[in-house]
Amino acid sequence: MKDYESYVYILFNKRNGTLYTGVTKDLVKRIYEHKNKINDGFTKKYEVNKLGYYEVYYDITEAIQREKLIKGGSRIKKIKLIEDMNPEWKDLYYDII
Protein backbone atom coordinates (compact mmCIF):
# COMPACT_ATOMS: atom_id res chain seq x y z
CA MET A 1 0.00 0.00 0.00
CA LYS A 2 1.66 3.22 -1.16
CA ASP A 3 0.10 6.01 0.86
CA TYR A 4 3.16 7.98 1.86
CA GLU A 5 6.81 7.64 2.60
CA SER A 6 8.05 6.35 5.93
CA TYR A 7 11.57 6.52 7.26
CA VAL A 8 13.79 4.56 9.58
CA TYR A 9 16.64 6.64 10.91
CA ILE A 10 19.65 6.56 13.20
CA LEU A 11 20.74 9.60 15.18
CA PHE A 12 24.04 10.16 16.94
CA ASN A 13 25.46 12.79 19.28
CA LYS A 14 29.11 12.51 18.17
CA ARG A 15 31.18 10.13 16.06
CA ASN A 16 30.96 6.67 17.64
CA GLY A 17 28.89 8.19 20.44
CA THR A 18 25.36 7.50 21.64
CA LEU A 19 22.97 6.17 18.97
CA TYR A 20 19.18 6.25 18.64
CA THR A 21 17.04 4.43 16.08
CA GLY A 22 13.55 5.64 15.21
CA VAL A 23 10.76 5.52 12.63
CA THR A 24 8.62 8.37 11.31
CA LYS A 25 6.37 9.49 8.49
CA ASP A 26 7.96 12.95 8.31
CA LEU A 27 11.76 12.78 8.59
CA VAL A 28 12.47 16.51 8.37
CA LYS A 29 9.89 17.35 11.03
CA ARG A 30 11.00 14.56 13.34
CA ILE A 31 14.69 15.47 13.18
CA TYR A 32 13.75 19.12 13.76
CA GLU A 33 11.93 17.99 16.92
CA HIS A 34 15.00 16.08 18.10
CA LYS A 35 17.29 19.04 17.38
CA ASN A 36 15.05 21.46 19.23
CA LYS A 37 14.39 19.10 22.16
CA ILE A 38 10.64 19.39 21.70
CA ASN A 39 9.88 16.01 23.30
CA ASP A 40 11.25 14.72 26.57
CA GLY A 41 13.08 11.43 26.45
CA PHE A 42 16.29 9.67 25.54
CA THR A 43 17.38 11.93 22.69
CA LYS A 44 16.80 15.09 24.71
CA LYS A 45 18.60 13.71 27.76
CA TYR A 46 21.67 12.54 25.80
CA GLU A 47 21.59 15.29 23.12
CA VAL A 48 21.31 12.75 20.31
CA ASN A 49 20.22 14.95 17.42
CA LYS A 50 22.45 14.42 14.37
CA LEU A 51 21.04 12.38 11.49
CA GLY A 52 23.59 9.75 10.54
CA TYR A 53 21.55 7.29 8.50
CA TYR A 54 18.07 6.78 7.05
CA GLU A 55 16.06 4.45 4.84
CA VAL A 56 12.87 5.21 2.89
CA TYR A 57 9.81 2.93 2.84
CA TYR A 58 6.37 3.23 1.27
CA ASP A 59 4.75 0.91 3.79
CA ILE A 60 4.82 1.96 7.45
CA THR A 61 4.57 -1.68 8.51
CA GLU A 62 7.80 -2.50 6.68
CA ALA A 63 9.47 0.56 8.21
CA ILE A 64 8.44 -0.50 11.71
CA GLN A 65 9.72 -4.04 11.10
CA ARG A 66 13.04 -2.65 9.86
CA GLU A 67 13.30 -0.32 12.87
CA LYS A 68 12.84 -3.29 15.21
CA LEU A 69 15.47 -5.26 13.30
CA ILE A 70 17.99 -2.42 13.55
CA LYS A 71 17.19 -1.77 17.23
CA GLY A 72 17.65 -5.46 17.98
CA GLY A 73 20.98 -5.59 16.17
CA SER A 74 24.39 -4.90 17.56
CA ARG A 75 25.96 -1.50 17.98
CA ILE A 76 28.62 -2.57 15.47
CA LYS A 77 25.92 -3.18 12.82
CA LYS A 78 24.39 0.25 13.47
CA ILE A 79 27.77 1.92 13.14
CA LYS A 80 28.36 0.02 9.89
CA LEU A 81 25.04 1.29 8.50
CA ILE A 82 26.09 4.86 9.31
CA GLU A 83 29.60 4.48 7.94
CA ASP A 84 28.43 2.83 4.71
CA MET A 85 26.05 5.73 3.96
CA ASN A 86 27.89 8.50 5.75
CA PRO A 87 31.60 7.74 6.29
CA GLU A 88 32.35 11.26 7.50
CA TRP A 89 29.60 11.13 10.15
CA LYS A 90 28.18 14.43 8.97
CA ASP A 91 24.72 15.52 10.04
CA LEU A 92 22.56 14.47 7.06
CA TYR A 93 19.69 16.65 8.25
CA TYR A 94 21.15 19.58 6.36
CA ASP A 95 21.16 17.51 3.16
CA ILE A 96 17.44 16.70 3.38
CA ILE A 97 15.98 20.09 4.32
N, C-alpha and C positions, 0 to 999 in steps of 0.2 A: 504494500500500500504506500504510494508516494504522495504524502500530504505535505511534507515539509522536510527540511534538512534537520538532522540531529547531529550532535557532536559529542565525542568522547575526548577528554583533554587531560593533560598532565601539567600541573603548575609546579614551580620550584621557587625557593627563596634566594638561593645562590647556587653556583655550580657545585654539583654533588651534595647539595644540602637537603633540606626537608622537601618531600614530594607530596603532592595531593592529586588524586585522580577523581574526575567528576564527569557528569553527563548533563547536557543541556540542549534546548531547542534554539537558543539564541546565544551563540558563542561570544559575540562582541559585548552584549549586555552583561552576560554572566562574568566575564573577565573584568569588566568595568566595576561590577559589584565587589569582586575580590579586591581589586586595586584600591577601591575607596572604602573598604571595610564596612560595607553596608549591612552585612549580616554577621551576627556573632557566631563564633565557632572556631574550628581548627585553623582555617586559613588566616583569620584575623589574629588569633593568638600567636601564631608562629610566623606571621607576615609572609605567607606563601602566596605570591601574587604575580609571578612572571610566567607567561605561557611558553612552555617548552616543547609541547607536542600536541597534535590533535588529529582526529580522524573524522571523516564526514560519512553520515549514514542517512538513508531516506526512510528508514523504518526505526522508530524509537525503541521498539522491542529488541532489535539487533544491537542498537547502541547500548542499551542497558545490559544486555548479555556480554558485550565486549568490555564494558566498564567493569563488570564483576570479574571477568577473566583477568584483566589487567590488575585490578585491586588484589586479586588472589595470587598473583604472580610475585616473583621475587623482586627485590629492589634492583638487583643487577639487570633483570629484564626491562624494568621501567627505564633505567638509565640508558640501556641500549636503544630503546625506542626513541628517547630524546636525542641521543647522539647520532643515530642514523638519519633523522630528519633535520637536526639542528646541532651540528658538531661544535659550533661556537657558543652554544647555550645562550643565544640572544633571546630577548623577550619578543616572541612572535606576535604579540598583541598589536604592536605597531605596524606589522605587515598586513594585518587583516582589517584594520579600521580604515 
